């Protein structure tokens, strides 16, 4: 049994024994013995990530990006309790450090897989924290100088990423997929330098047909020449088929599981949905806090795990 399944099994046993769940939607990327564990101190991860990127990935800019620079920088009203990097008075937070660690893991993968640029963040079930992970990962990535990131809400059944960001709901991805607007018309430029966002738009009754019509794949292909990273938030994997369709247009999947909620069988079922799509890693969210770590990870719990192909 993999470490992820063992962790989920322990979480199920704790829940059955009446252990209270950690309420804050956050993660810890656990230092492990896998090939993706870093050996140096966390303070050097920004430099290490940028070095890996500069050595292995060609820079965007081969196509005209004038429409991006021409976009007005919008004033979002983010939920600062959830959007960790948008509170300019917050210089350090345990949750921020965990996203920097996750960012470093992705750059290590990028060094080995030179084409890695478009990542879909998915969860097995609703409410496991995939949108929290997507938005804060994107914020962590743009904190590195010159890194341009596009965040896309592809959960067109129930788009809500704009609420966390405090951004406009529309126009959005639905308008582009339906052919009503072109790609330039649905991109927002956020208040953080180099952070761009495509909201989901108004919810629709035929999301699978829209996602499968080929326009999403074309959008991602066009945008990958403009951005260092594209983070795509999808619908939950198990209830509907949308996530599998979205993943087929991405370079890989980051799977978010909730330690005190996701049954092992559901996690396995979610994994099986991506048989032909690379699983970049797993984020184990909302696991329990130990007394030894309570002073450092106070409200964010512990054992948030990032592994490859678990």
Buried (B, 14 or more C-beta within 10 A) or exposed (E): EBBBBEBBEBBBEBBEEEEEBBEBBBBBBBBEEBEBBBEEEEEEBBEBBBEBBEEBBEEBEEEEBEEBEEBEEBEBEBEBEBBBBBEEEEEEBBBBBBBBBBBBBBBBBBBEBEEBBBBBBBBBBEEBBBBBBBBBBBBBBBBBEEBBBBBBBBBBBEBBBBBBBBBBBBBBBBBBBBEEBEBEEBBBBBBBEBBBBBBBBEBBEEBBEBBBBEBBBEBBEEBBBBBBBBBBBBBBBBEBBBBBBBBBBBBBBBBBBBBBBBBBEBBBEBBEBBEEBBBBBBBBBBBBBEEEBEEEBEEBBBBBBBBBEB
